[in-house]
Structure formats: C-alpha cells, structure tokens
Amino acid sequence: MNEENKGSGGSSVFVWIGALLVSLLLFYALDHMIMSMQGLPLGWDLTTAK
C-alpha cells in the first residue's frame, strides 16, 4: 500500500462515522417533532415523558 491509499482510508472512516451521527440526530429530531405534534412528548430514551 502506498501513502495515498493509507491517508484516504482514514478519512473515509470519519466520513462514515459523521454520516451515522447525523442520521441518528435527524432520527431523534424527527421523532421528537412528530410526537410533539401529537401531544406526546418524549424523553431522550424515546419513552413517553411523564
């Protein structure tokens, strides 16, 4: 392996981790928005708040 392939492989891992984090954040935000429109607030663990 040459140095060019080594460097790009490391950065692609960060791209995948970043994409996963953004997806999770959007999932939680969308879930909270939909549930709040229905009048059912959620806790951070996605159970209904008391």
C-alpha distances in whole Angstrom, upper triangle without the diagonal:
4,7,8,7,7,11,12,11,13,16,16,17,20,21,22,24,26,26,28,30,31,32,34,36,37,38,40,42,43,44,46,47,48,50,52,53,55,56,54,52,49,48,44,44,45,48,52,53,56
4,6,6,7,9,11,11,13,15,16,18,20,21,22,24,26,27,28,30,31,33,34,36,37,39,41,42,43,45,47,48,49,51,52,54,55,57,55,53,50,49,45,45,46,49,53,54,57
4,6,5,6,9,10,11,13,15,16,18,19,21,22,23,25,27,28,29,31,33,34,35,37,39,40,41,43,45,46,47,49,50,52,54,55,53,51,48,47,43,43,44,48,51,52,55
4,5,5,6,9,11,11,13,15,16,17,19,21,22,23,25,27,27,29,31,32,33,35,37,38,39,41,43,44,45,47,48,50,52,53,51,49,46,45,42,42,43,47,49,50,54
4,6,5,6,9,10,11,13,15,15,17,19,20,21,23,25,26,27,29,31,32,33,35,36,37,39,41,42,43,45,47,48,50,51,49,47,44,43,40,40,41,44,47,48,52
4,6,5,7,9,10,11,14,15,16,18,19,21,22,24,25,27,28,30,31,32,34,36,37,38,40,41,43,44,46,47,49,50,48,46,43,42,38,38,40,43,46,47,50
4,5,6,7,9,11,12,13,15,16,17,19,21,22,23,25,27,28,29,31,33,34,35,37,38,39,41,43,44,46,48,49,47,44,42,40,37,37,38,42,45,46,49
4,5,5,6,9,10,11,13,15,15,16,19,20,21,23,25,26,27,29,31,31,33,35,36,37,39,41,42,43,45,46,45,43,40,39,35,36,37,40,43,44,48
4,6,5,7,9,10,11,13,15,16,17,19,20,21,23,25,26,27,29,31,32,33,35,36,38,39,41,42,44,45,43,41,38,37,34,34,35,38,41,42,46
4,5,5,7,9,10,11,13,15,16,17,19,20,22,23,25,26,28,29,31,32,34,35,37,38,39,41,43,44,42,40,37,35,32,32,33,37,40,40,44
4,5,5,6,9,10,11,12,14,15,17,18,20,21,23,24,26,27,28,30,32,33,35,36,37,39,41,42,40,38,35,34,30,31,32,36,38,39,43
4,5,5,6,9,10,10,12,14,15,16,18,20,21,22,25,26,27,28,30,31,33,35,36,37,39,40,39,37,34,33,29,30,31,34,37,38,42
4,5,5,6,9,10,11,12,14,15,17,18,20,21,23,24,26,27,29,30,32,33,35,36,38,39,37,35,32,31,27,27,28,32,35,36,39
4,5,5,6,8,10,10,12,14,15,16,18,20,21,22,24,26,27,28,30,31,33,34,36,37,35,33,30,29,25,26,27,31,33,34,38
4,6,5,6,9,10,10,12,14,15,16,18,20,21,22,24,26,27,28,30,31,33,35,36,34,32,30,29,25,26,27,30,33,34,37
4,5,5,6,9,10,10,12,14,15,16,19,20,21,22,24,26,27,28,30,32,33,34,32,31,28,27,24,24,24,28,31,32,36
4,5,5,6,9,10,11,12,14,15,17,18,20,21,23,24,26,27,29,30,32,33,31,29,26,25,21,21,22,26,29,30,33
4,5,5,6,9,10,11,12,14,16,16,18,20,21,22,24,26,27,29,30,31,30,27,25,24,20,21,22,26,28,29,33
4,5,5,6,9,10,11,12,14,15,16,18,20,21,22,24,26,27,29,30,28,26,24,24,20,21,21,25,27,29,32
4,5,5,6,9,10,11,12,14,15,16,18,20,21,22,24,26,27,28,26,25,22,21,18,18,18,22,25,26,30
4,5,5,6,9,10,11,12,14,15,17,18,20,21,22,24,26,27,25,23,20,19,15,16,17,21,23,24,28
4,5,5,6,9,10,10,12,14,15,16,18,20,21,22,24,26,24,22,20,19,16,17,17,21,23,24,28
4,5,5,6,9,10,10,12,14,15,16,18,20,21,23,24,22,21,19,19,16,16,16,20,22,23,27
4,5,5,6,9,10,11,12,14,15,16,18,20,21,22,20,18,16,15,12,13,13,16,19,20,24
4,5,5,6,9,10,11,12,14,15,16,18,20,21,19,17,15,14,11,13,13,17,18,19,23
4,5,5,6,8,10,10,12,14,15,16,18,20,18,17,15,16,13,15,14,17,19,20,24
4,6,5,6,9,10,11,12,14,15,17,18,16,15,13,14,12,12,11,14,16,18,22
4,6,5,6,9,10,11,12,14,15,16,14,12,10,10,8,10,8,12,13,15,18
4,5,5,6,9,10,10,12,14,15,14,12,11,12,10,12,11,14,15,16,19
4,5,5,6,9,10,11,13,14,13,12,12,14,13,14,12,15,15,16,20
4,5,5,6,8,10,11,12,11,10,9,11,11,11,8,11,12,13,17
4,6,5,6,9,10,10,9,7,6,9,9,11,8,11,10,11,15
4,6,5,6,9,10,10,9,10,12,13,15,12,14,13,14,17
4,6,5,7,9,9,9,10,13,14,15,12,14,13,14,17
4,5,5,6,5,6,7,11,12,13,10,11,9,11,14
4,5,5,5,5,8,11,13,15,12,13,10,11,13
4,5,8,9,11,15,17,18,15,16,14,14,17
4,6,8,11,15,17,18,14,14,12,13,15
4,6,10,13,16,17,14,14,10,11,12
4,6,10,13,14,11,10,7,8,10
4,7,10,12,9,9,6,6,9
4,7,8,5,6,5,5,9
4,5,5,6,6,5,9
4,5,7,9,9,12
4,6,9,10,13
4,7,9,12
4,6,9
4,6
4
